[in-house]
Amino acid sequence: MTIPSTVNAETCTPHSPAMESSVPDTTFAVRRVSVASALRVGLMVGPAVALVPALLLAVLVDHVLHQVSQRLGGITPFELRAFGQSLARFDWLALLGLQDVAQTTGRLAALGWLTLLVLTLLLTLGGSLMFALAAVLGALTYNAASAVAGGLQVELRPLSDPQGAAPARKEVGRAPPPTSASPS
């Protein structure tokens, strides 16, 4: 029982398994991934991946910034008085060293949408760079692992044969029927 390695047009019948595909499947192993290619893809895909999380985080940070600004702005100095006389004045922001923080958060909260836009852009840039770094580290890890294990094996099959006809689908798990040689 031998199966011919090439297809002979004279011996094939319309329902012959040899007619299912005249072009053999090809198996390749991906030996390495280009680090420059991984970086390029990471830098191109990174902004799209990082934009929505960056926007959500920027909205959260902007909200917290407004809340902190309101809370710090609501702290007033405490004055200790007796008999109409001011004995001592306690400025809690000055005592705790939070005057600069109160001024900065007040200015950032006053900018409104500009603060949100700048935060979104900075967080998107940071997320994009992290995604690109992850792609490069993934490529380096794959290259090291494929040097030991031989790489990922991929089986390729052409969509159509050289004559332009699409090959018929093979049924997985079935062995082709044996070919019988006719006695001459």
Secondary structure by P-SEA (a helix, b strand, c coil): ccccccccccccccccccccccbbbbbbbbccccaaaaaaaaaaaccccaaaaaaaaaaaaaaaaaaaaaaaaabbbbbbbccccccccccccccccaaaaaaaaaaaaaaaaaaaaaaaaaaaaaaaaaaaaaaaaaaaaaaaaaaacccbbbbbbbcccccccccccccccccccbbbbbcc
